[in-house]
Amino acid sequence: MTTLTITLYGRYRNAAGTDTITLTIHNPHTIQDIITAFTTHYPAFTKDTTHMMITKNGILTSHTTPITPTDHIAIAPPVVSGG
């Protein structure tokens, strides 16, 4: 098991009631493992999974990006434009 601290923004932060959460994940390998754990804790955001903005060490990443326990991960909701 690996414990990761995740920084949250926008409505994710509002739902959690805090800027950071701790997720315990069994043998995480990619950003997708973090997304799966996050939506398990916050199932209302399952519909966002393909459009979440996720950074690893400050760089925007894809779901297949490998991770290590020392990476800084942040999750922000999708950006919506009106126009």
C-alpha positions as CSV (number, residue, x, y, z in Angstrom):
1,M,0.0,0.0,0.0
2,T,1.2,3.5,-0.8
3,T,-0.2,6.7,0.8
4,L,-0.2,9.7,-1.5
5,T,-1.2,13.3,-0.6
6,I,-3.2,14.9,-3.4
7,T,-3.8,18.6,-3.8
8,L,-7.3,19.5,-4.9
9,Y,-8.7,22.6,-6.7
10,G,-12.1,24.0,-7.5
11,R,-15.2,21.9,-6.8
12,Y,-13.0,18.9,-5.8
13,R,-11.6,21.0,-3.0
14,N,-15.1,22.2,-2.0
15,A,-16.4,18.6,-1.9
16,A,-13.5,17.4,0.2
17,G,-13.7,20.4,2.5
18,T,-9.9,20.7,2.4
19,D,-7.0,21.6,0.0
20,T,-5.4,18.2,0.3
21,I,-6.5,14.6,0.8
22,T,-4.6,11.5,1.5
23,L,-5.3,8.4,-0.6
24,T,-4.0,4.9,0.2
25,I,-3.6,3.0,-3.0
26,H,-2.5,-0.6,-3.4
27,N,0.6,-0.6,-5.7
28,P,-0.1,2.6,-7.8
29,H,1.6,2.7,-11.2
30,T,-0.1,5.5,-13.2
31,I,-2.2,8.6,-12.8
32,Q,-5.2,6.4,-13.7
33,D,-4.7,4.5,-10.3
34,I,-5.0,7.9,-8.5
35,I,-8.1,8.8,-10.5
36,T,-9.7,5.5,-9.7
37,A,-9.0,5.9,-6.0
38,F,-10.2,9.5,-6.0
39,T,-13.5,8.7,-7.7
40,T,-14.0,5.7,-5.3
41,H,-14.0,8.3,-2.4
42,Y,-15.9,10.9,-4.4
43,P,-18.2,9.0,-6.8
44,A,-20.0,12.2,-7.9
45,F,-17.0,13.0,-9.9
46,T,-16.8,9.8,-11.9
47,K,-18.3,11.6,-14.9
48,D,-15.2,14.0,-14.9
49,T,-12.6,11.3,-15.2
50,T,-11.8,11.8,-18.9
51,H,-11.5,15.5,-18.5
52,M,-9.8,16.1,-15.1
53,M,-6.8,18.3,-15.2
54,I,-4.0,16.4,-13.3
55,T,-0.5,17.6,-12.7
56,K,2.5,15.6,-11.6
57,N,5.2,17.7,-10.1
58,G,3.6,20.8,-11.7
59,I,3.4,19.4,-15.2
60,L,0.1,18.5,-16.9
61,T,-0.1,14.7,-17.4
62,S,-2.1,12.0,-19.0
63,H,-3.8,9.0,-17.4
64,T,-1.0,6.7,-18.5
65,T,1.8,8.8,-16.9
66,P,3.8,6.7,-14.4
67,I,4.0,7.8,-10.8
68,T,6.2,7.3,-7.8
69,P,5.3,7.8,-4.1
70,T,7.3,11.0,-4.0
71,D,5.5,12.8,-6.8
72,H,3.4,15.8,-6.1
73,I,-0.1,15.2,-7.6
74,A,-2.8,17.9,-8.0
75,I,-6.3,17.4,-9.5
76,A,-8.5,20.2,-10.9
77,P,-11.9,19.9,-12.4
78,P,-12.4,20.3,-16.2
79,V,-12.3,23.8,-17.5
80,V,-15.5,24.8,-19.3
81,S,-15.7,27.6,-21.7
82,G,-18.8,29.5,-22.6
83,G,-17.7,30.7,-25.8
